[in-house]
Amino acid sequence: MISSRRVLSSPVLALTVLLGLATAAHAQTELREGSAVGGSLAEGDTARYSVVVGEDYYLFGVVDQISVDVVIRVLNADGSEVARVDGPARGAEKFARELDEAGTYTIQVIPFEDGAGDYEILLHRVEPIATDPEKLADQLMARYDGDDTPGAAIQVWRDGRTVYSGSWGMANLAYDMPFETDTRTNIGSTAKQFTAFAVMLEAERGALALDDDIRTHIPELPDFGEPVTVQHLITHTSGLREIFNLLVMAGRRIDHGDYIGRDEVIEVVQAQPALQNSPGAEWNYNNTAFALAAMIVEKTSGRAFPEYMEENVFGPLGMTGTMVRAHAEAIVPNYSQGYLPADQGYTEARDLSAAVGAGAIYSTVGDLQRWVENYSSPNPVVGTPEIFEQMMTSYVLSDGEETGYGYGLMIDEQGGQRRVHHGGADIAHRSMLAYYPDLNAGITTQSNHASFDSGVAFRLAEAFFSDAIAAEGEGDDGDSDFDPASYDAEDFDEFVGRYAIDAAPNFILSFFREDDTFYTQATGQQQIEIVPTSDSTFVIASVNASIVFHRNEEGQVDALTLNQNGQQRATRLPDDEDEAAWEPTSAELEDFVGRYFSEELQTFYDFVVEEVVLIAQQHRLDDIALSTGDEDRFVGNQLNFTFERDRNGLVIGFYLDNVRTRDVRFERVR
């Protein structure tokens, strides 16, 4: 879970830290569409506005933060939060929400961190949610429209025919260039399917085999005692460190454009002391692996990866708007600049370096349609039906469990239909490509706005393919006919407890209830409400995520799956681990004060105590105030610190992890 003031990517919950209700209050004012209302906030104020909506309404408005940074909350008639926005400190703060229930909603405008100043609020749209899919697309894209905002594009197709194509906002704010459907946009990790396809082409040509040890092609990689194969790379099961998460630990500010060379991919692997898991035994999303896969294609073909893709894929398919960006400084014609929300509007973002293979492809919505129509064809222009069928088949781990991921593609269901998809997120660009094989249909979305929700592609797929996809949210995580009001609150008690994310055991999701309201809380974060969608599935009210609880053969709830930008499995902890929370005194925290060094990362961390809080310091990172977990364990800024003591009880080091990269060793040096 992360603050809304950081733009990071994470496979775990991303939530805004909740603010306490202010003590002072303005009288509640009714808002009307098209009428701006000005106001002033003093420290501790909460301005409240009401808006009356019918069933299934769309709400879109803007708060102009003239001289105060605000947080916007939307509450339903019961007082439950249904939306929260906390973005730039000045200028336009946009909020939008689809509201299922009729009634009076409250919009709260709260000064951030006890600020004070003037603002103006304006409702642009208060209207029924469109039933026409094209009008719905226009509603959902309203927040990205205009000449003052980064933009987006959408394309929908079925049975070889484009059924919808549209664009909104700007590709470049500095030069007033509008975002068009033929604007080239960084598709981030959506590119992984292209890398996997290149590997498959080389395998078909006999230049490599999927079960080749990767050291056959890159001999400078270390021997970990177990062979890591090419197949392990393109299925996220290699056990290698994830490069970007690892280098963030070392203080590399990729969010501020720090350069990372492609040669560092190999250096990261060479410095890794051991695999994080036995190859093929665990799925863990991994950019290092796909970067290595692209290097192997270069080794076997004798061609640089950008040229290989142009000659073997993009050119033959007529994808004239698509290219591999060899490095972050390479020229991309007719491209969209990526933007991050900032204190004063937006700032330009630099693309990730060293992303070739893991990302680094610029494309258009039209070209991505051409790509999918090729692999859905019985007679592909490039590749074979067998290649694409293998790419769209879930990989099976060594314990027999399916991962839900093939070769560069996620495989699941939505509303009763098979779905093959992959999202992408570079520093600021966002992308989603979804294909429904049994419908011969697909949709792709692109944006250069870091706050763009790529999941809107699934929402629009429901609308455009409503004859075949049931409107039940993401995948099969709920029952479209289920009434949350019918859920017996006491039934939730069997889910109450703590669940550790398998890929990051120090990251705990706790579940509890207060009367008829259900909550989840992640390590070091605030609680947030969840809503039942069946007897064992829940949606998280304020973010695009859902929870599925699992029962074992004895009928006991022993695990869950978190669905948010992929899947994360979590195992239930024994009840005896959920008793007393560890609350160290200031004197006990002094045990951890000192300097620690990682040979692998070649970096130092220092720890100090301030007001009974342990603070982690790294010379290029902001200070991290740590929350306590289990004894000798701390969490902060998505990092998990597990300290180690010797037989005399002295702290001698710690292990650092952040889900995708774990067990990075630091030794105490003073």
C-alpha positions as CSV (number, residue, x, y, z in Angstrom):
1,M,0.0,0.0,0.0
2,I,1.4,3.4,-0.9
3,S,0.7,7.0,-0.4
4,S,-1.1,8.7,-3.3
5,R,1.8,11.2,-3.3
6,R,4.2,8.6,-4.7
7,V,3.9,7.0,-8.1
8,L,5.2,3.5,-7.7
9,S,4.2,0.1,-9.0
10,S,3.4,-2.7,-6.6
11,P,1.7,-6.1,-6.7
12,V,0.3,-5.5,-3.2
13,L,-2.5,-3.2,-2.1
14,A,-2.0,0.5,-3.0
15,L,-4.0,2.6,-0.6
16,T,-3.9,6.2,0.5
17,V,-3.2,6.8,4.2
18,L,-6.5,7.7,5.8
19,L,-6.8,11.1,7.5
20,G,-8.6,11.6,10.7
21,L,-11.8,13.6,10.6
22,A,-11.3,17.2,11.2
23,T,-12.7,18.7,14.4
24,A,-14.3,21.8,12.9
25,A,-17.0,21.6,10.2
26,H,-18.7,23.9,7.7
27,A,-22.4,23.7,7.1
28,Q,-23.3,21.2,4.4
29,T,-24.1,22.8,1.1
30,E,-25.9,21.1,-1.8
31,L,-23.9,21.1,-5.0
32,R,-25.5,21.4,-8.4
33,E,-24.1,20.5,-11.8
34,G,-22.3,23.4,-13.5
35,S,-22.3,25.7,-10.5
36,A,-18.9,26.5,-8.9
37,V,-18.8,27.1,-5.2
38,G,-15.9,28.8,-3.5
39,G,-14.7,28.4,0.0
40,S,-11.9,28.8,2.6
41,L,-10.5,26.2,4.9
42,A,-8.8,26.9,8.3
43,E,-6.7,24.4,10.1
44,G,-8.9,21.5,11.3
45,D,-11.8,22.4,9.0
46,T,-13.8,19.9,6.9
47,A,-16.0,21.4,4.2
48,R,-19.1,19.2,3.4
49,Y,-21.2,19.2,0.3
50,S,-24.2,17.1,-0.6
51,V,-25.2,15.8,-4.0
52,V,-28.4,13.9,-4.7
53,V,-28.1,11.1,-7.3
54,G,-30.3,8.4,-8.7
55,E,-29.5,4.7,-8.9
56,D,-26.5,4.0,-11.2
57,Y,-25.2,7.5,-11.5
58,Y,-21.9,9.0,-12.7
59,L,-20.3,11.8,-10.7
60,F,-17.4,13.9,-11.9
61,G,-16.0,17.1,-10.4
62,V,-13.0,19.2,-9.8
63,V,-11.6,21.1,-6.8
64,D,-9.4,24.0,-7.8
65,Q,-6.8,24.1,-5.0
66,I,-6.2,27.9,-5.2
67,S,-4.1,28.2,-2.1
68,V,-4.6,25.0,-0.1
69,D,-3.8,21.3,-0.7
70,V,-6.9,19.2,-0.1
71,V,-8.0,15.6,0.2
72,I,-11.4,14.8,-1.3
73,R,-13.6,12.1,0.2
74,V,-16.9,10.8,-1.2
75,L,-19.2,9.2,1.4
76,N,-22.5,7.3,0.8
77,A,-25.6,7.8,2.9
78,D,-24.3,5.4,5.5
79,G,-21.1,7.4,5.9
80,S,-18.9,4.8,4.3
81,E,-16.1,6.1,2.0
82,V,-16.6,5.1,-1.6
83,A,-13.9,7.3,-3.1
84,R,-10.8,9.3,-2.0
85,V,-8.5,11.5,-4.1
86,D,-5.2,13.0,-2.9
87,G,-3.1,14.2,-5.7
88,P,-1.3,17.4,-6.6
89,A,-0.9,20.1,-3.9
90,R,-2.1,22.9,-6.1
91,G,-4.3,23.3,-9.2
92,A,-7.1,20.9,-10.3
93,E,-7.9,17.9,-8.1
94,K,-10.3,15.8,-10.1
95,F,-12.7,13.2,-8.6
96,A,-15.0,10.8,-10.4
97,R,-17.0,7.8,-9.3
98,E,-19.7,5.4,-10.5
99,L,-22.4,5.3,-7.8
100,D,-24.6,2.2,-7.6
101,E,-27.1,3.3,-5.0
102,A,-29.5,6.3,-5.2
103,G,-29.5,8.8,-2.3
104,T,-27.6,11.7,-0.9
105,Y,-23.8,11.5,-1.0
106,T,-21.4,13.7,0.9
107,I,-18.3,15.2,-0.6
108,Q,-15.7,16.2,2.0
109,V,-13.0,18.7,1.3
110,I,-10.2,18.4,3.9
111,P,-7.0,20.4,4.1
112,F,-4.0,18.1,3.8
113,E,-1.8,18.0,7.0
114,D,-3.7,20.9,8.7
115,G,-3.2,23.3,5.8
116,A,-5.3,26.4,5.2
117,G,-6.4,28.4,2.3
118,D,-8.9,28.9,-0.5
119,Y,-10.5,26.5,-3.0
120,E,-13.3,26.2,-5.5
121,I,-15.4,23.1,-6.2
122,L,-17.3,22.4,-9.4
123,L,-19.4,19.4,-10.4
124,H,-19.0,18.8,-14.2
125,R,-21.3,15.8,-14.4
126,V,-24.1,14.3,-12.3
127,E,-25.9,12.0,-14.7
128,P,-27.0,8.4,-15.2
129,I,-24.3,6.0,-16.0
130,A,-24.4,5.6,-19.8
131,T,-25.8,2.4,-21.2
132,D,-24.4,3.1,-24.6
133,P,-20.8,1.8,-24.4
134,E,-19.4,4.7,-26.5
135,K,-21.0,7.3,-24.2
136,L,-19.8,5.3,-21.2
137,A,-16.2,5.5,-22.5
138,D,-16.6,9.3,-22.8
139,Q,-17.8,9.4,-19.2
140,L,-15.0,7.3,-17.8
141,M,-12.4,9.3,-19.8
142,A,-13.8,12.7,-18.7
143,R,-11.0,13.2,-16.1
144,Y,-8.4,12.8,-18.8
145,D,-10.0,15.2,-21.3
146,G,-9.0,18.8,-22.0
147,D,-5.9,20.7,-23.1
148,D,-4.5,20.9,-19.6
149,T,-4.2,17.1,-18.8
150,P,-2.3,14.1,-20.1
151,G,-4.5,12.0,-22.2
152,A,-5.6,8.5,-23.2
153,A,-6.7,6.3,-26.1
154,I,-9.0,3.3,-26.4
155,Q,-9.7,0.8,-29.2
156,V,-12.2,-2.0,-29.3
157,W,-12.5,-4.7,-31.9
158,R,-14.5,-7.9,-32.6
159,D,-14.5,-10.4,-35.4
160,G,-11.9,-8.5,-37.4
161,R,-13.8,-5.2,-37.2
162,T,-12.9,-2.1,-35.1
163,V,-16.1,-1.2,-33.2
164,Y,-14.8,1.8,-31.3
165,S,-11.7,4.0,-31.3
166,G,-11.3,7.3,-29.3
167,S,-8.8,9.6,-27.7
168,W,-8.8,12.3,-25.1
169,G,-6.4,14.9,-23.6
170,M,-2.9,15.7,-24.6
171,A,0.2,13.8,-25.7
172,N,2.5,16.7,-25.0
173,L,1.5,19.6,-22.7
174,A,4.6,21.7,-23.6
175,Y,3.8,21.7,-27.3
176,D,0.0,21.5,-27.2
177,M,0.0,18.2,-29.0
178,P,-3.3,16.3,-28.6
179,F,-3.4,12.6,-27.8
180,E,-4.6,10.7,-31.0
181,T,-5.3,7.1,-31.6
182,D,-2.1,6.9,-33.7
183,T,0.0,8.5,-30.9
184,R,2.9,6.2,-30.0
185,T,2.8,5.4,-26.3
186,N,5.1,3.4,-24.0
187,I,3.1,0.2,-23.2
188,G,5.3,-0.9,-20.3
189,S,5.0,-4.5,-19.3
190,T,2.4,-5.2,-22.0
191,A,5.6,-5.6,-24.1
192,K,6.4,-8.9,-22.3
193,Q,4.3,-10.9,-24.7
194,F,6.4,-9.6,-27.6
195,T,9.6,-10.7,-25.8
196,A,8.1,-14.1,-25.1
197,F,7.0,-14.4,-28.7
198,A,10.5,-13.6,-29.9
199,V,11.9,-16.4,-27.7
200,M,9.3,-18.8,-29.2
201,L,10.3,-17.8,-32.7
202,E,13.9,-18.5,-32.0
203,A,12.8,-21.9,-30.5
204,E,10.8,-22.7,-33.6
205,R,13.8,-21.9,-35.7
206,G,16.0,-24.3,-33.6
207,A,18.2,-21.5,-32.3
208,L,17.4,-22.3,-28.7
209,A,15.3,-24.7,-26.6
210,L,12.9,-23.6,-23.8
211,D,14.7,-26.0,-21.4
212,D,18.1,-24.6,-22.2
213,D,20.1,-23.5,-19.1
214,I,20.3,-19.7,-19.6
215,R,24.1,-20.0,-19.0
216,T,24.3,-21.8,-22.3
217,H,23.5,-18.4,-24.0
218,I,24.9,-16.0,-21.3
219,P,27.8,-17.9,-19.8
220,E,28.9,-15.0,-17.6
221,L,25.8,-15.6,-15.4
222,P,26.6,-17.5,-12.1
223,D,25.8,-21.1,-11.4
224,F,23.2,-21.3,-8.6
225,G,23.3,-25.0,-8.2
226,E,20.0,-25.5,-10.0
227,P,19.6,-24.7,-13.7
228,V,17.5,-21.6,-14.6
229,T,16.0,-22.3,-18.0
230,V,14.8,-20.0,-20.7
231,Q,11.2,-21.1,-19.9
232,H,11.7,-20.0,-16.3
233,L,12.5,-16.5,-17.6
234,I,9.3,-16.0,-19.6
235,T,7.0,-17.5,-16.9
236,H,8.3,-15.4,-13.9
237,T,9.5,-18.5,-12.1
238,S,13.3,-18.1,-12.3
239,G,14.1,-17.2,-8.7
240,L,16.2,-14.3,-9.8
241,R,16.2,-10.9,-8.1
242,E,13.8,-8.3,-9.7
243,I,16.1,-5.5,-10.8
244,F,14.1,-2.4,-10.3
245,N,12.8,-3.3,-6.9
246,L,16.3,-4.3,-5.9
247,L,18.0,-1.1,-7.1
248,V,15.4,1.0,-5.3
249,M,16.7,-0.6,-2.1
250,A,20.1,0.7,-3.1
251,G,18.8,4.3,-3.4
252,R,18.4,4.4,-7.1
253,R,15.7,6.9,-7.8
254,I,14.0,5.4,-10.9
255,D,11.0,7.6,-10.1
256,H,13.3,10.6,-10.8
257,G,14.9,9.3,-13.9
258,D,18.0,7.6,-12.6
259,Y,19.9,5.9,-15.4
260,I,20.3,2.1,-15.3
261,G,22.4,0.5,-18.0
262,R,21.4,-2.9,-19.6
263,D,24.8,-4.3,-18.5
264,E,23.6,-3.8,-14.9
265,V,21.0,-6.6,-15.5
266,I,23.8,-9.1,-15.6
267,E,25.7,-7.4,-12.8
268,V,22.6,-7.7,-10.5
269,V,22.4,-11.5,-11.2
270,Q,26.1,-11.9,-10.7
271,A,25.9,-10.3,-7.3
272,Q,22.9,-12.4,-6.2
273,P,24.2,-14.9,-3.6
274,A,21.4,-17.5,-4.1
275,L,18.1,-18.0,-5.9
276,Q,15.0,-16.7,-4.1
277,N,13.2,-19.9,-4.9
278,S,13.9,-23.1,-6.7
279,P,13.3,-22.5,-10.5
280,G,9.8,-23.4,-11.5
281,A,8.6,-23.6,-7.8
282,E,7.2,-20.1,-7.4
283,W,5.7,-17.4,-9.5
284,N,7.1,-13.9,-8.8
285,Y,6.8,-11.1,-11.3
286,N,10.3,-10.4,-12.6
287,N,11.7,-7.8,-15.0
288,T,15.2,-9.1,-14.7
289,A,14.1,-12.3,-16.3
290,F,12.5,-10.7,-19.4
291,A,15.5,-8.4,-19.8
292,L,17.7,-11.5,-20.0
293,A,15.2,-13.2,-22.4
294,A,15.7,-10.3,-24.8
295,M,19.5,-10.7,-24.5
296,I,19.2,-14.4,-25.3
297,V,17.3,-13.5,-28.5
298,E,20.1,-11.1,-29.4
299,K,22.7,-13.9,-28.8
300,T,20.8,-16.5,-30.8
301,S,19.8,-14.3,-33.7
302,G,22.9,-12.0,-34.0
303,R,20.6,-9.0,-34.1
304,A,20.0,-6.2,-31.7
305,F,16.5,-6.6,-30.1
306,P,15.0,-3.5,-31.7
307,E,16.1,-4.6,-35.2
308,Y,15.0,-8.2,-34.5
309,M,11.5,-7.1,-33.6
310,E,11.2,-4.7,-36.5
311,E,12.3,-7.3,-39.0
312,N,10.5,-10.4,-37.6
313,V,7.3,-9.0,-36.0
314,F,6.4,-5.3,-36.5
315,G,7.4,-5.0,-40.2
316,P,5.6,-8.2,-41.4
317,L,2.5,-7.3,-39.5
318,G,2.3,-3.7,-40.7
319,M,2.8,-2.3,-37.2
320,T,4.2,1.0,-38.5
321,G,3.6,2.8,-35.3
322,T,5.5,0.3,-33.1
323,M,9.2,0.2,-32.1
324,V,11.5,-0.9,-29.3
325,R,13.1,2.1,-27.7
326,A,16.7,0.9,-27.2
327,H,17.3,3.3,-24.4
328,A,15.6,6.2,-22.6
329,E,17.2,8.8,-24.8
330,A,16.3,7.2,-28.2
331,I,14.1,9.3,-30.4
332,V,10.5,8.1,-30.8
333,P,8.5,10.0,-33.5
334,N,5.0,11.1,-32.7
335,Y,5.1,9.9,-29.1
336,S,3.3,10.8,-25.9
337,Q,5.4,12.3,-23.1
338,G,4.7,10.7,-19.8
339,Y,3.5,12.9,-16.9
340,L,3.4,12.6,-13.1
341,P,1.0,14.6,-10.9
342,A,3.0,17.2,-9.0
343,D,2.4,20.0,-6.6
344,Q,1.8,22.4,-9.5
345,G,0.0,20.4,-12.1
346,Y,2.4,17.8,-13.8
347,T,6.0,17.0,-14.3
348,E,7.6,15.2,-17.2
349,A,8.8,11.6,-16.4
350,R,11.7,9.8,-18.0
351,D,11.2,6.3,-19.2
352,L,12.8,3.4,-17.3
353,S,16.3,2.6,-18.4
354,A,17.4,-1.0,-19.0
355,A,13.8,-2.0,-19.7
356,V,14.4,-3.7,-23.1
357,G,12.7,-7.0,-23.0
358,A,10.7,-6.2,-19.9
359,G,9.1,-3.1,-21.5
360,A,10.5,-0.3,-23.7
361,I,8.0,-0.8,-26.6
362,Y,6.1,2.2,-28.0
363,S,3.0,1.3,-29.9
364,T,-0.5,2.6,-30.9
365,V,-3.9,1.2,-30.1
366,G,-4.4,0.3,-33.7
367,D,-1.1,-1.6,-33.9
368,L,-2.0,-3.6,-30.8
369,Q,-5.2,-4.6,-32.5
370,R,-3.2,-5.9,-35.5
371,W,-0.9,-7.8,-33.1
372,V,-3.8,-9.6,-31.4
373,E,-5.6,-10.3,-34.6
374,N,-2.5,-12.0,-35.8
375,Y,-2.3,-14.4,-32.9
376,S,-6.0,-15.0,-33.0
377,S,-5.9,-16.0,-36.6
378,P,-5.9,-19.6,-37.8
379,N,-3.2,-18.6,-40.3
380,P,-0.9,-16.0,-38.6
381,V,1.3,-13.8,-40.7
382,V,4.1,-14.4,-38.1
383,G,4.3,-17.3,-35.7
384,T,2.1,-20.4,-35.6
385,P,-1.2,-21.3,-33.8
386,E,0.8,-23.7,-31.7
387,I,3.1,-20.9,-30.5
388,F,0.2,-18.7,-29.4
389,E,-1.7,-21.5,-27.8
390,Q,1.4,-22.3,-25.7
391,M,1.8,-18.6,-24.8
392,M,-1.9,-18.5,-23.7
393,T,-1.6,-21.7,-21.5
394,S,-1.1,-21.2,-17.8
395,Y,2.3,-22.4,-16.6
396,V,2.2,-25.2,-14.0
397,L,4.6,-25.0,-11.0
398,S,6.6,-27.9,-9.8
399,D,4.0,-28.6,-7.1
400,G,1.2,-28.9,-9.8
401,E,-0.4,-25.5,-9.1
402,E,-1.2,-23.3,-12.1
403,T,0.2,-19.7,-12.0
404,G,-2.5,-18.0,-14.1
405,Y,0.4,-16.8,-16.3
406,G,1.5,-18.2,-19.6
407,Y,4.4,-16.8,-21.7
408,G,4.2,-13.0,-21.2
409,L,0.4,-13.2,-20.8
410,M,-2.0,-13.4,-17.9
411,I,-4.8,-16.0,-18.2
412,D,-8.1,-15.8,-16.3
413,E,-11.8,-15.2,-16.7
414,Q,-14.1,-12.3,-16.7
415,G,-17.9,-12.6,-16.5
416,G,-17.8,-16.2,-17.7
417,Q,-15.4,-15.5,-20.6
418,R,-11.8,-16.6,-21.0
419,R,-9.6,-13.6,-20.8
420,V,-5.9,-13.2,-21.9
421,H,-4.4,-9.9,-20.9
422,H,-1.4,-7.9,-19.7
423,G,-1.1,-4.4,-18.3
424,G,1.9,-2.2,-18.4
425,A,3.2,0.7,-16.2
426,D,6.4,2.5,-16.9
427,I,7.2,5.5,-14.7
428,A,4.2,7.5,-16.1
429,H,2.7,5.6,-19.0
430,R,-0.1,3.1,-18.5
431,S,-1.4,0.4,-20.8
432,M,-3.7,-2.6,-20.9
433,L,-4.3,-5.2,-23.7
434,A,-7.1,-7.7,-23.2
435,Y,-8.2,-10.5,-25.5
436,Y,-11.3,-12.7,-25.2
437,P,-10.5,-15.8,-27.3
438,D,-14.0,-17.3,-27.5
439,L,-15.4,-13.9,-28.6
440,N,-12.6,-13.2,-31.1
441,A,-12.7,-9.7,-29.5
442,G,-10.3,-7.4,-27.6
443,I,-9.7,-4.0,-26.2
444,T,-6.6,-1.9,-25.5
445,T,-6.1,1.3,-23.5
446,Q,-3.1,3.6,-23.4
447,S,-2.3,6.7,-21.4
448,N,0.6,9.1,-20.5
449,H,-1.0,9.9,-17.2
450,A,0.6,8.2,-14.2
451,S,-2.8,8.1,-12.4
452,F,-4.6,6.4,-15.2
453,D,-6.5,3.3,-14.2
454,S,-5.8,0.6,-16.8
455,G,-8.5,-1.5,-15.3
456,V,-11.1,0.7,-17.1
457,A,-10.4,-1.7,-20.1
458,F,-12.2,-4.5,-18.2
459,R,-15.1,-2.2,-17.3
460,L,-15.5,-1.1,-21.0
461,A,-15.2,-4.7,-22.2
462,E,-18.3,-5.5,-20.1
463,A,-20.1,-2.7,-21.9
464,F,-19.0,-3.4,-25.5
465,F,-19.4,-7.2,-25.1
466,S,-22.4,-7.1,-22.9
467,D,-24.1,-9.9,-24.8
468,A,-21.3,-12.3,-23.7
469,I,-19.6,-10.9,-20.6
470,A,-21.6,-10.8,-17.4
471,A,-21.3,-7.5,-15.5
472,E,-19.7,-8.9,-12.3
473,G,-16.4,-7.0,-12.0
474,E,-13.0,-8.5,-12.5
475,G,-12.8,-12.2,-13.3
476,D,-15.1,-14.6,-11.4
477,D,-14.4,-13.0,-8.0
478,G,-18.1,-12.5,-7.2
479,D,-21.7,-13.2,-7.9
480,S,-23.5,-10.6,-10.0
481,D,-26.8,-11.4,-8.3
482,F,-25.4,-11.3,-4.8
483,D,-26.9,-8.7,-2.5
484,P,-24.3,-7.5,0.1
485,A,-27.2,-6.6,2.5
486,S,-28.1,-10.3,2.7
487,Y,-24.7,-11.3,4.0
488,D,-24.7,-12.5,7.6
489,A,-22.0,-10.5,9.5
490,E,-21.2,-13.5,11.7
491,D,-20.3,-15.5,8.7
492,F,-17.3,-13.2,8.3
493,D,-15.8,-14.5,11.6
494,E,-14.3,-17.5,9.9
495,F,-12.2,-15.2,7.8
496,V,-11.0,-13.0,10.7
497,G,-7.3,-13.4,11.2
498,R,-3.9,-12.6,9.6
499,Y,-2.6,-13.7,6.2
500,A,1.0,-13.4,5.1
501,I,1.7,-12.7,1.4
502,D,3.6,-15.8,0.3
503,A,6.1,-13.8,-1.7
504,A,6.8,-11.4,1.2
505,P,6.0,-13.2,4.5
506,N,6.5,-10.0,6.5
507,F,3.7,-8.3,4.7
508,I,0.5,-9.2,6.6
509,L,-3.1,-8.6,5.7
510,S,-5.4,-8.6,8.7
511,F,-9.1,-9.0,8.6
512,F,-11.7,-8.1,11.2
513,R,-15.2,-6.7,11.7
514,E,-16.9,-4.1,13.7
515,D,-20.5,-5.0,14.0
516,D,-21.8,-5.3,10.4
517,T,-18.8,-3.6,8.7
518,F,-15.8,-5.6,7.5
519,Y,-12.2,-4.3,7.2
520,T,-8.7,-5.2,6.0
521,Q,-5.5,-3.7,7.2
522,A,-2.0,-4.2,5.8
523,T,1.2,-4.1,7.8
524,G,2.0,-0.5,8.7
525,Q,-1.1,0.9,7.0
526,Q,-4.6,2.1,8.0
527,Q,-7.7,-0.1,8.0
528,I,-10.1,0.1,5.0
529,E,-13.6,-1.3,4.4
530,I,-14.3,-4.3,2.3
531,V,-17.7,-5.3,0.9
532,P,-18.9,-8.9,0.2
533,T,-19.7,-10.0,-3.3
534,S,-20.4,-13.7,-2.4
535,D,-20.0,-15.9,0.6
536,S,-16.2,-15.9,0.1
537,T,-15.2,-12.9,-2.1
538,F,-14.9,-9.3,-1.2
539,V,-14.1,-6.0,-3.0
540,I,-12.0,-3.3,-1.5
541,A,-14.1,-0.2,-1.3
542,S,-11.6,2.5,-2.3
543,V,-9.3,0.7,-4.7
544,N,-9.5,-1.5,-7.7
545,A,-8.9,-4.8,-5.9
546,S,-10.7,-7.9,-4.6
547,I,-10.1,-10.7,-2.2
548,V,-11.0,-14.4,-2.6
549,F,-10.8,-16.6,0.5
550,H,-9.9,-20.3,0.1
551,R,-10.9,-23.4,2.1
552,N,-8.8,-26.6,2.4
553,E,-10.1,-30.1,2.1
554,E,-11.3,-30.0,5.7
555,G,-13.4,-26.9,4.9
556,Q,-11.1,-24.5,6.9
557,V,-10.2,-21.1,5.6
558,D,-6.4,-21.3,5.2
559,A,-5.5,-18.9,2.4
560,L,-6.6,-16.1,0.2
561,T,-5.8,-14.5,-3.2
562,L,-5.4,-10.7,-3.6
563,N,-6.4,-9.6,-7.1
564,Q,-4.8,-6.3,-8.0
565,N,-2.6,-5.8,-11.1
566,G,-2.1,-9.6,-11.0
567,Q,-2.5,-12.1,-8.2
568,Q,-0.8,-12.5,-4.9
569,R,-1.5,-15.6,-2.7
570,A,-1.4,-15.3,1.1
571,T,-1.4,-18.0,3.7
572,R,-3.3,-17.8,7.0
573,L,-1.1,-17.5,10.1
574,P,-1.8,-19.6,13.2
575,D,-4.1,-17.8,15.7
576,D,-1.5,-17.9,18.4
577,E,0.6,-15.5,16.3
578,D,-2.2,-12.9,16.4
579,E,-2.2,-12.3,20.2
580,A,-0.1,-9.5,21.6
581,A,1.4,-6.9,19.2
582,W,5.1,-6.1,19.7
583,E,5.4,-2.7,21.1
584,P,9.1,-2.0,21.8
585,T,10.2,0.8,24.2
586,S,12.5,3.5,23.2
587,A,15.3,1.7,25.1
588,E,14.6,-1.5,23.2
589,L,14.7,0.3,19.9
590,E,18.2,1.4,20.7
591,D,19.2,-2.2,20.0
592,F,18.8,-1.5,16.3
593,V,20.5,1.9,16.1
594,G,23.7,1.7,14.0
595,R,25.0,1.4,10.5
596,Y,24.6,-1.7,8.2
597,F,26.2,-2.6,4.9
598,S,25.0,-4.8,2.0
599,E,27.8,-6.4,0.0
600,E,25.3,-7.3,-2.7
601,L,24.0,-3.8,-3.0
602,Q,27.1,-2.0,-2.0
603,T,25.1,0.4,0.1
604,F,24.6,1.5,3.7
605,Y,21.5,1.9,5.9
606,D,21.6,3.8,9.1
607,F,19.0,3.5,11.9
608,V,18.2,6.2,14.5
609,V,15.4,6.5,17.1
610,E,13.1,9.6,17.1
611,E,10.2,9.8,19.6
612,V,9.9,6.0,20.1
613,V,10.0,5.4,16.3
614,L,12.8,3.6,14.5
615,I,13.9,5.6,11.4
616,A,15.7,4.0,8.5
617,Q,18.1,6.3,6.5
618,Q,19.8,5.8,3.2
619,H,21.7,8.7,1.7
620,R,19.6,8.9,-1.5
621,L,16.2,8.0,0.0
622,D,13.8,10.0,2.2
623,D,13.9,9.0,5.8
624,I,11.6,6.0,6.5
625,A,9.6,5.9,9.7
626,L,9.2,2.2,10.5
627,S,6.1,0.5,12.0
628,T,6.5,-2.6,14.1
629,G,5.5,-6.1,12.9
630,D,6.4,-9.3,14.8
631,E,9.3,-9.0,17.2
632,D,12.4,-7.7,15.5
633,R,10.5,-6.9,12.3
634,F,9.7,-3.5,10.9
635,V,7.9,-2.2,7.8
636,G,8.0,1.2,6.0
637,N,7.6,2.5,2.5
638,Q,6.9,-1.0,1.2
639,L,10.2,-2.3,2.6
640,N,10.3,-5.1,5.2
641,F,13.2,-5.2,7.7
642,T,13.8,-8.5,9.6
643,F,16.6,-8.1,12.1
644,E,18.9,-10.9,13.2
645,R,20.5,-11.4,16.6
646,D,23.5,-13.5,17.7
647,R,23.3,-16.0,20.6
648,N,23.9,-13.2,23.1
649,G,20.9,-11.2,21.8
650,L,22.9,-8.6,20.0
651,V,21.6,-7.3,16.7
652,I,24.1,-8.2,14.0
653,G,22.3,-7.5,10.8
654,F,19.0,-7.6,8.9
655,Y,17.3,-9.0,5.8
656,L,15.5,-6.6,3.5
657,D,12.6,-7.4,1.1
658,N,9.8,-5.7,-0.9
659,V,7.8,-8.7,-2.3
660,R,9.5,-9.1,-5.6
661,T,13.0,-9.0,-4.2
662,R,13.7,-10.5,-0.8
663,D,16.3,-11.7,1.7
664,V,18.9,-9.1,0.8
665,R,21.5,-9.3,3.6
666,F,22.9,-6.3,5.5
667,E,25.6,-6.7,8.2
668,R,26.0,-4.4,11.1
669,V,29.3,-2.4,10.7
670,R,28.9,-0.2,13.8
